[in-house]
Amino acid sequence: MPNTSKSSKKVTPAAAPEFVDAFTPLYLTSVERVAELQKKSLDIAAEQTADFIGAWKKAFSFFPVMPPTVMFDAASQAFQTAIETQKSAIDLAVEQTHGFADVTKIRVDAYSKIAGSVTATFQKSVERSLESQKKVLDFAAEQNKNVFETTKKQLGASAGPATAILDTLQRGTDTLIEAQRLRSRC
């Protein structure tokens, strides 16, 4: 049989912003570190490529033919442009991550406020409902008392058993009304 334990912790609307505040800086720092690592890797690749192209230029200088420096310069420039493009893409990703984190924080704050507002509105409506029930029960108790007293007066002292029955009915009605009052307080 599966164990389906339920947590006794209640999640409040205020907990979400605190969670986001606690983990957003960690998330952003991690993204920034990965971006720096990627850019350093690109710098190392650029240095290695520059060294490689330099070695080829030097190697071609040993041949009696004119070295194709334009081709090496174009390759070097193309690789450098590719590296800078990659770095720009990494910077853009970091900026977008910061923007996403800001939007998430705003959304969490807004949802938290909405949840708080809905909770407060629901609480007020429950309170108003209980107040209304109390007024209705007070009115019902007063009306029942008046009905039983008026009935007893109309029957007079000679009613005997009828008065006892009315007293019993009145106590029963009062007990029901009081039970309803207690129930509405819970």
Residue frames relative to the residue before (quaternion, step in Angstrom):
aa qw qx qy qz dx dy dz
M 1.0000 0.0000 0.0000 0.0000 0.00 0.00 0.00
P 0.4241 -0.7250 0.4713 0.2690 3.64 -0.71 0.99
N 0.4051 -0.6924 0.5461 0.2415 3.53 -1.12 0.73
T 0.0296 -0.8130 0.5808 -0.0296 3.57 -0.46 1.21
S 0.0497 0.8126 -0.5766 0.0688 3.55 0.42 1.19
K 0.2683 -0.7539 0.5828 0.1411 3.51 -1.12 0.74
S 0.4690 -0.6765 0.4953 0.2776 3.52 -1.02 0.82
S 0.3656 -0.7284 0.5339 0.2252 3.53 -1.06 0.72
K 0.5182 0.6313 -0.4212 0.3943 3.57 1.28 -0.03
K 0.2569 -0.7452 0.5970 0.1491 3.51 -1.00 0.87
V 0.3026 -0.7298 0.5820 0.1926 3.58 -0.95 0.88
T 0.1906 -0.7882 0.5777 0.0934 3.52 -0.69 1.09
P 0.6204 -0.5466 0.3926 0.4027 3.59 -1.15 0.47
A 0.6353 0.5393 -0.3370 0.4382 3.61 1.11 -0.57
A 0.5658 0.6195 -0.3865 0.3830 3.61 1.18 -0.39
A 0.6125 0.5788 -0.3570 0.4028 3.61 1.00 -0.72
P 0.6799 0.4600 -0.3235 0.4706 3.68 0.77 -0.83
E 0.6319 0.5249 -0.3432 0.4554 3.59 1.01 -0.71
F 0.6267 0.5291 -0.3263 0.4699 3.58 1.03 -0.78
V 0.6690 0.4897 -0.2930 0.4762 3.57 0.90 -0.97
D 0.6530 0.5144 -0.3151 0.4580 3.60 0.95 -0.84
A 0.6708 0.5059 -0.2993 0.4522 3.58 1.03 -0.73
F 0.8003 0.3437 -0.1646 0.4629 3.59 0.86 -0.90
T 0.5305 0.6473 -0.4152 0.3567 3.63 1.12 -0.40
P 0.6709 0.4773 -0.3348 0.4583 3.67 0.78 -0.83
L 0.6261 0.5346 -0.3346 0.4585 3.59 1.02 -0.76
Y 0.6538 0.5135 -0.2963 0.4701 3.56 0.95 -0.93
L 0.6857 0.4847 -0.2886 0.4600 3.59 0.85 -0.97
T 0.6387 0.5182 -0.3248 0.4669 3.58 0.98 -0.80
S 0.6386 0.5268 -0.3228 0.4589 3.58 0.98 -0.80
V 0.6563 0.4997 -0.3088 0.4735 3.58 0.93 -0.90
E 0.6579 0.5078 -0.3128 0.4599 3.60 0.94 -0.85
R 0.6481 0.5174 -0.3194 0.4584 3.60 0.99 -0.79
V 0.6471 0.4993 -0.3183 0.4803 3.58 0.96 -0.85
A 0.6367 0.5254 -0.3280 0.4594 3.60 0.99 -0.81
E 0.6543 0.5002 -0.3127 0.4732 3.59 0.94 -0.84
L 0.6301 0.5323 -0.3249 0.4627 3.57 1.01 -0.81
Q 0.6636 0.4962 -0.3007 0.4722 3.58 0.94 -0.88
K 0.6673 0.4918 -0.3110 0.4649 3.60 0.95 -0.83
K 0.6275 0.5141 -0.3404 0.4755 3.61 1.04 -0.68
S 0.6245 0.5272 -0.3323 0.4707 3.57 1.04 -0.76
L 0.6499 0.5033 -0.3121 0.4764 3.59 1.00 -0.78
D 0.6280 0.5268 -0.3365 0.4635 3.61 1.02 -0.76
I 0.6493 0.5063 -0.3116 0.4743 3.58 0.99 -0.85
A 0.6424 0.5105 -0.3214 0.4726 3.59 1.00 -0.81
A 0.6397 0.5191 -0.3246 0.4647 3.60 1.04 -0.78
E 0.6488 0.5072 -0.3177 0.4700 3.58 0.96 -0.83
Q 0.6638 0.5052 -0.3052 0.4594 3.55 0.92 -0.91
T 0.6507 0.5050 -0.3151 0.4715 3.59 0.99 -0.81
A 0.6343 0.5151 -0.3323 0.4711 3.60 0.99 -0.83
D 0.6464 0.5070 -0.3187 0.4729 3.60 0.97 -0.82
F 0.6480 0.5265 -0.3063 0.4573 3.57 0.99 -0.90
I 0.6734 0.4733 -0.2950 0.4853 3.60 0.91 -0.93
G 0.6236 0.5329 -0.3362 0.4628 3.59 1.03 -0.75
A 0.6454 0.5157 -0.3164 0.4662 3.57 0.98 -0.80
W 0.6547 0.4995 -0.3156 0.4714 3.61 1.00 -0.80
K 0.6211 0.5274 -0.3485 0.4632 3.58 1.00 -0.76
K 0.6641 0.5026 -0.2954 0.4681 3.56 0.92 -0.94
A 0.6464 0.5233 -0.3225 0.4521 3.57 0.99 -0.85
F 0.6737 0.4895 -0.3039 0.4628 3.60 0.98 -0.82
S 0.5882 0.5818 -0.3827 0.4111 3.61 1.13 -0.43
F 0.6141 0.5535 -0.3426 0.4462 3.60 1.22 -0.36
F 0.6258 0.5222 -0.3405 0.4688 3.58 1.23 -0.33
P 0.5445 -0.6384 0.4300 0.3333 3.55 -1.10 0.61
V 0.5901 0.5656 -0.3675 0.4436 3.61 1.25 -0.20
M 0.5782 -0.5749 0.4496 0.3646 3.55 -1.23 0.51
P 0.4080 -0.7216 0.4912 0.2674 3.63 -0.68 1.01
P 0.4368 -0.7014 0.4999 0.2594 3.60 -0.98 0.83
T 0.0825 -0.8483 0.5224 0.0270 3.61 0.48 1.18
V 0.5922 0.5729 -0.3736 0.4260 3.59 1.06 -0.67
M 0.6597 0.5029 -0.3099 0.4646 3.56 0.96 -0.83
F 0.6593 0.4922 -0.3071 0.4783 3.60 1.00 -0.76
D 0.6454 0.5112 -0.3174 0.4705 3.57 1.02 -0.80
A 0.6452 0.5139 -0.3174 0.4679 3.60 1.00 -0.82
A 0.6548 0.5021 -0.3117 0.4711 3.58 0.96 -0.86
S 0.6464 0.5167 -0.3130 0.4661 3.57 0.99 -0.85
Q 0.6640 0.4977 -0.2938 0.4744 3.59 0.94 -0.93
A 0.6494 0.5122 -0.3214 0.4611 3.62 0.94 -0.85
F 0.6701 0.4854 -0.3092 0.4688 3.57 0.91 -0.85
Q 0.6401 0.5197 -0.3254 0.4630 3.59 1.00 -0.83
T 0.6380 0.5158 -0.3196 0.4741 3.61 1.02 -0.78
A 0.6427 0.5156 -0.3202 0.4675 3.57 0.99 -0.81
I 0.6385 0.5193 -0.3215 0.4683 3.59 0.99 -0.83
E 0.6798 0.4856 -0.2932 0.4649 3.61 0.85 -0.94
T 0.6194 0.5328 -0.3362 0.4685 3.59 1.08 -0.72
Q 0.6498 0.5103 -0.3097 0.4705 3.56 0.97 -0.88
K 0.6528 0.5066 -0.3152 0.4667 3.60 0.96 -0.84
S 0.6349 0.5175 -0.3278 0.4709 3.59 1.03 -0.76
A 0.6420 0.5146 -0.3216 0.4687 3.58 1.00 -0.80
I 0.6352 0.5157 -0.3259 0.4736 3.59 1.03 -0.77
D 0.6513 0.5072 -0.3120 0.4704 3.60 0.94 -0.89
L 0.6369 0.5221 -0.3229 0.4664 3.58 1.02 -0.79
A 0.6422 0.5179 -0.3223 0.4642 3.58 0.98 -0.82
V 0.6422 0.5071 -0.3230 0.4755 3.59 1.00 -0.77
E 0.6453 0.5121 -0.3185 0.4690 3.61 0.96 -0.86
Q 0.6624 0.4995 -0.3064 0.4667 3.58 0.93 -0.88
T 0.6239 0.5310 -0.3389 0.4625 3.57 1.04 -0.71
H 0.6376 0.5064 -0.3226 0.4827 3.59 0.99 -0.80
G 0.6511 0.5136 -0.3088 0.4658 3.58 0.97 -0.85
F 0.6401 0.5224 -0.3110 0.4697 3.54 0.99 -0.89
A 0.6548 0.5074 -0.3137 0.4642 3.60 0.95 -0.87
D 0.6434 0.5162 -0.3234 0.4637 3.59 1.00 -0.80
V 0.6577 0.5006 -0.3047 0.4733 3.58 0.95 -0.90
T 0.6393 0.5274 -0.3244 0.4560 3.58 0.97 -0.85
K 0.6491 0.5126 -0.3176 0.4637 3.58 0.95 -0.87
I 0.6480 0.5074 -0.3152 0.4725 3.58 0.95 -0.86
R 0.6666 0.4999 -0.3057 0.4608 3.59 0.92 -0.90
V 0.6549 0.5027 -0.3201 0.4646 3.58 0.93 -0.87
D 0.6415 0.5115 -0.3266 0.4692 3.59 0.97 -0.83
A 0.6638 0.5042 -0.3043 0.4610 3.57 0.94 -0.91
Y 0.6702 0.4850 -0.3034 0.4728 3.59 0.89 -0.90
S 0.6224 0.5362 -0.3361 0.4606 3.56 1.05 -0.72
K 0.6583 0.4940 -0.3039 0.4799 3.57 0.97 -0.86
I 0.6370 0.5206 -0.3290 0.4637 3.57 0.98 -0.83
A 0.6637 0.4996 -0.3044 0.4660 3.58 0.90 -0.94
G 0.6446 0.5137 -0.3163 0.4696 3.58 1.00 -0.79
S 0.6551 0.5106 -0.3010 0.4685 3.56 1.00 -0.85
V 0.6537 0.5002 -0.3120 0.4746 3.59 0.95 -0.87
T 0.6433 0.5201 -0.3199 0.4619 3.58 0.97 -0.84
A 0.6651 0.4956 -0.3037 0.4689 3.59 0.92 -0.90
T 0.6496 0.5121 -0.3154 0.4651 3.59 0.97 -0.84
F 0.6507 0.5048 -0.3128 0.4732 3.57 0.94 -0.86
Q 0.6345 0.5291 -0.3223 0.4622 3.58 0.99 -0.86
K 0.6563 0.5025 -0.3109 0.4690 3.58 0.92 -0.88
S 0.6764 0.4895 -0.3133 0.4524 3.56 0.91 -0.84
V 0.6122 0.5198 -0.3493 0.4827 3.60 1.08 -0.61
E 0.6527 0.5142 -0.3129 0.4600 3.58 0.93 -0.89
R 0.6620 0.4957 -0.3041 0.4728 3.58 0.94 -0.86
S 0.6277 0.5296 -0.3335 0.4629 3.55 1.02 -0.77
L 0.6607 0.4988 -0.3053 0.4706 3.58 0.96 -0.88
E 0.6281 0.5255 -0.3346 0.4663 3.59 1.02 -0.77
S 0.6482 0.5156 -0.3105 0.4665 3.57 1.00 -0.87
Q 0.6498 0.5099 -0.3198 0.4643 3.58 0.95 -0.86
K 0.6375 0.5283 -0.3273 0.4553 3.57 0.99 -0.82
K 0.6582 0.5021 -0.3120 0.4661 3.58 0.93 -0.87
V 0.6495 0.5088 -0.3173 0.4675 3.58 0.98 -0.85
L 0.6682 0.4945 -0.3040 0.4654 3.59 0.95 -0.87
D 0.6261 0.5218 -0.3354 0.4725 3.60 1.03 -0.77
F 0.6588 0.5013 -0.3007 0.4735 3.55 0.96 -0.90
A 0.6552 0.5083 -0.3135 0.4626 3.60 0.95 -0.88
A 0.6429 0.5140 -0.3284 0.4632 3.61 0.96 -0.82
E 0.6617 0.4991 -0.3071 0.4677 3.57 0.94 -0.87
Q 0.6652 0.4992 -0.3076 0.4623 3.60 0.90 -0.88
N 0.6467 0.5110 -0.3238 0.4646 3.61 0.94 -0.84
K 0.6346 0.5251 -0.3315 0.4601 3.57 0.96 -0.85
N 0.6685 0.4958 -0.2992 0.4666 3.59 0.92 -0.93
V 0.6462 0.5191 -0.3272 0.4537 3.60 0.96 -0.86
F 0.6899 0.4730 -0.2925 0.4634 3.61 0.83 -0.94
E 0.6585 0.4966 -0.3236 0.4638 3.63 0.95 -0.79
T 0.6509 0.5077 -0.3165 0.4673 3.58 0.98 -0.84
T 0.6460 0.5174 -0.3154 0.4641 3.58 0.97 -0.86
K 0.6474 0.5113 -0.3189 0.4667 3.61 0.97 -0.85
K 0.6512 0.5067 -0.3247 0.4623 3.61 0.96 -0.82
Q 0.6670 0.5028 -0.3088 0.4549 3.56 0.96 -0.82
L 0.6599 0.4918 -0.3122 0.4744 3.58 1.04 -0.71
G 0.3165 -0.7706 0.4944 0.2480 3.56 1.09 -0.67
A 0.7269 -0.4477 0.3244 0.4073 3.54 -1.38 0.02
S 0.6547 0.5519 -0.3178 0.4071 3.58 1.09 -0.57
A 0.4704 0.7135 -0.4330 0.2866 3.61 1.22 -0.22
G 0.1728 -0.8454 0.4912 0.1191 3.60 1.12 -0.64
P 0.8423 0.1070 -0.0559 0.5254 3.61 -0.40 -1.21
A 0.5948 0.5681 -0.3733 0.4291 3.62 1.07 -0.60
T 0.6320 0.5200 -0.3298 0.4705 3.60 1.06 -0.78
A 0.6415 0.5162 -0.3229 0.4666 3.60 0.98 -0.79
I 0.6446 0.5034 -0.3189 0.4790 3.58 1.01 -0.80
L 0.6460 0.5139 -0.3157 0.4679 3.60 0.98 -0.84
D 0.6322 0.5213 -0.3310 0.4681 3.60 1.00 -0.83
T 0.6527 0.5113 -0.3087 0.4662 3.58 0.97 -0.87
L 0.6560 0.5015 -0.3063 0.4735 3.57 0.95 -0.90
Q 0.6473 0.5209 -0.3201 0.4552 3.59 0.99 -0.85
R 0.6540 0.4974 -0.3151 0.4749 3.62 0.93 -0.86
G 0.6463 0.5190 -0.3163 0.4614 3.59 0.98 -0.83
T 0.6638 0.4896 -0.2987 0.4800 3.58 0.95 -0.88
D 0.6419 0.5139 -0.3207 0.4701 3.60 0.98 -0.85
T 0.6431 0.5210 -0.3178 0.4625 3.59 1.02 -0.80
L 0.6482 0.5095 -0.3146 0.4704 3.60 0.98 -0.84
I 0.6604 0.4976 -0.3078 0.4707 3.59 0.93 -0.88
E 0.6637 0.4947 -0.3064 0.4700 3.60 0.94 -0.86
A 0.6258 0.5236 -0.3368 0.4699 3.60 1.03 -0.75
Q 0.6481 0.5064 -0.3141 0.4742 3.58 1.00 -0.79
R 0.6193 0.5329 -0.3383 0.4671 3.60 1.05 -0.73
L 0.6673 0.4941 -0.2983 0.4707 3.57 0.92 -0.90
R 0.6447 0.5266 -0.3112 0.4585 3.55 1.00 -0.82
S 0.6903 0.4771 -0.2924 0.4587 3.59 0.94 -0.79
R 0.6037 0.5534 -0.3642 0.4435 3.62 1.22 -0.28
C 0.6069 0.5975 -0.3509 0.3893 3.60 1.13 -0.55
